[in-house]
Amino acid sequence: MLHLDFIMHSFDRAIRLKSEGEHLRATLDRRWWVGDVGPWGGYISALLAAAIARTVPELPLVSMTIHLLRRLEEGDAVVAIDIESRGSRLAHVSARIVQGGASGAVALATLGVNPQDDFVSDFAMPPAKQPDEVKRRNESSHPYMQHFDIRPTVLVKPWSGENEGTLAGWIGMSEPRALDVPLLAAIPDAWMPGTWARLTEPAGKVTINLSINFRSAISEGDLGPWFVRVRSRHVERGFNDEDCEVWGSDGRLLAQSRQVALLSRRN
């Protein structure tokens, strides 16, 4: 029989959790890093979403806000979960990733069910070329980016100040994997920042917090690609915002997010 690591998807290996007393334990994988500066924010979102969903499996995630507090390192980490409140329709759960006795990331999530028939939306999926008509983006050297097949449908010139800050395109996994909540939690942080298209001088981006609203239920076996739109609307005092929407391969809105990031330049 093959060892589990040989048949498990690389994403699932990276977010694998083991029970240890009252907490969970994870091993942070450097293959999901942003250069050498630390774990990709989407990886941390996925890990926290997996831990929260595992703790209250009977209720789906409705929203999650993550605060990235300090740099996390490769290797062992504790994921501590607390059920703050729990009812028949709603639960509120907090989670934190801890290394060396200090929290590196903290999340607060709402889970729930509320079977109502109302539907109103201003978020139809934008018209776009099909994925096989769009060239794959290959220029990023960040380790985590090698796991994705990204095909922009809106092309921009970074640092030109010529674009309104709205980017879009298709995203899938290089090694095919069906979409689920942890992967959906990662995707909003996977696209090139719209801020880069608005500024005229290069700047790095360090995510401070990320809020995700989970909308339609994910279709079973959705292997993608999925459509993403990212918009940057305000930059001031060295901070920027990034709004993101993610649509399933069937065109349904699956997630909306907003993150606040710190612009980083070497002075």
N, C-alpha and C positions, 0 to 999 in steps of 0.2 A: 504494500500500500504506500502511495506517495505521501511524503510528509506534508502536513497542512500548508506550510509556507510556500510549497511549490505549486499548489493549486489555488491559493488565495490571491485575489487581485491585489496589486501593489497599494492601492488606496485603502483597501480593507486591512492590509497588514499595518499600514501607518496609523490607523485609528483604532486598532485592536485594543480592547480593554479587558483587564483581568480583575476579578473580585479579590479584595484583600481586606478582611474585616468589614468595617463600616464604609470603606472607601473603594475606589477603583484605581487601578494602576495602569499607566500607559508608558510606551517607549517612544519618545519623540525622534522622528526619522529625518536625518539630514537631507534625504532625497526630496524633501518637501520644503526646502529652505528658499529664502530670497537672497541670492548670492551667499555671502558669508555673514550676513547681519543677523540671522535668526530665522525662526519658522515663518512661513507665509501665513498671513492673517486668515486666509480661507481654510488652511489646514487646522488652525486653532478653532475656528468656527465649527468645522466638521466634527472635530473631536468632542467639543462641548455638546453639540447637538446629539451625537451618538450616545454620550453618557446620560443626558437628560431623557432622551427617548427610551433608553434602557431602564431607567428608574421608574418611569410612569408609562409603561407600554400600552395601556388601555386608552390613553388620550393622545391625539395627535398634537404636534406643535402648532401653535397659532402665531407666536412672535417670540423673538429672542434678541436681547441686546447684550453685546459683549464689550467689555472695556479691557484694553490691552495695557497692562500696568508696567511691565518691565520685560526685558529680554529673557526669553526662555532658552535653555541650552539643549543640545542633543542628549538623548538618553532618558533615564528613568524620571517619571513624574507621577505625582499623586493627583487624582481627580476626585475632589470632595463634593458631594451632592447633599443638599438639604431641601426637603419638601416643606416649603414655607406655609402653604395652605392647600387643602384638597377637598373638593366637593364632587357632586355627581356630574357636573358639567365643566367645571374649571379647576385647574390646579396651577399653582405658582411654585416654581422650582429655581433655586439658585445653585450655581456650580462654579468651581474654581479649580484652576490648574496650579499646583504647588510644587516648587523645587527649592531645596535648601531651606525649608521652613517658611518661605515667602511666596505669596500669590503672584503669579505672572499674568494671569488672565482671569476675569470674573464675568459671569453671565447671569442674567435673570430672564427666565422664560415663562411664558404663559402657554398652557396646554388646555385643550377643550373641545367639546362638541356642542353644537347648537343647531339642530336640524330645522332650518327655516328655508323657504323657497325663494325669497327675494334675491334679485340679481340686477345690479346696476354697475356699469363699468365704462370708464373712458380710456381703457388700456387695451385696445385692439392691437394685435401684433402688426408692426409696420410692414408694408410691402418691401420685399427684398429679393435679390437673386438667390437661386437655390445653392446649397452648399457646394455642389460639384461644379458650379460656375464661378466660384470664388477661390482665389489663390490662398494657400495656407501661409500663415505668418510663421517665419522660422528664425527671426533675428534675435530673440531673447536667449540669454545664456543662463538665466535663473534656473536652478535645478527643478523647481516645481513646475515650470512651464513646459518641461519636456514631457510631462504626462498628459498634456492637452493638445488637441487639434483645434486651432483657432483660425477662423476665416473671416476677416473683417469685410463688411459690405460698405462701410464708410471709411475712406482712406483719408488720412490727415498727415500733415507735416509737423512733427512735434516742435515746439518752441517758436512757431511761426506767428502765433497770434491771429491766424487767418480763419480759424474754425470757431463755430459757436459753442463748442464743447460737448457736442452730442456725437457719440460713437456707437457703432452697432455691428453685429455680425453673429456668426454661428460658432458654437463651441461644443466640442465632444471630447471624449477620452481617447488618447492615442491607443491605449489598450482597451477595447470596448468594455463598458460596464453599464448596467442599467441604473437609471437615476433613482435615488432615494433621498430621504431627508438630509442625512449628513453631506452627501455630495451637493445637493441643492443649496445647503448652507455655505458651501465653499465657493460656488460659482460667482456670486456677486463681487468677490474680490479678485477674480482671475483676469479681468479685462484691463487693457491699457487705460490709465486714468484720463478722463476727459480734460482734466486740468492741463495736461501736457499740450493740448491743442490750443489752449487759450493764452498761455504764458509766452513770453519772448526770451526768457533765460532758463536754462536747464535747472531742474530741482528734483530731488528725490521726494518720495512720499512715505510717511510713516503713519499707518492707521492708528488712531487713538480709540475710537469706538465705532461699532458697526451694529445697526439695528436691522433686523430682517422680519418681514411679515410673510408668512406662508399662506398662500391663497388656495387655488384649486388643488384637489388631491392629485397626486402623481399617478399617471397611467402605469399599470403594471408592465414591466419589460420595456420601458422607454429607453432605448439605447442612444437616443439623440440622432443628430446634433440638436442642440437647444439654442434658441435665439436670445441674444442679450442686447440691451440698450443701456448705455451709460451716459449720464449727463452731469456736467459740472456747471453750476450756476453762480457760485459766489466764492471769491477768494479775498481774504482780508486778514491783516495782522499775522500773516504767516500760517494761516489755516485755510483749508479748502473743504468743500463738500463734494460728495459723489452720490448721485441717485442712480439706482440700477433696477431694471425690470428683467425678469427671466421668463420666457415662454417655453412650454414643452414642444416636442416635435409635432404635436397635434394642434398647436396654435393657441392653447389655453394659457392664461397667465398663471404662473406657479409661484412667483415670489417677487416682492418689492423690497428694496433695501435703501438705506442711507448710511453713509459713513462720513466721519469727520477725520481729516488727516492733517498732520503737521508737515509743512514743506521743509525739506532739509537741503541746505546748501553748505558747502565748505567755504567759510569766510577767511 
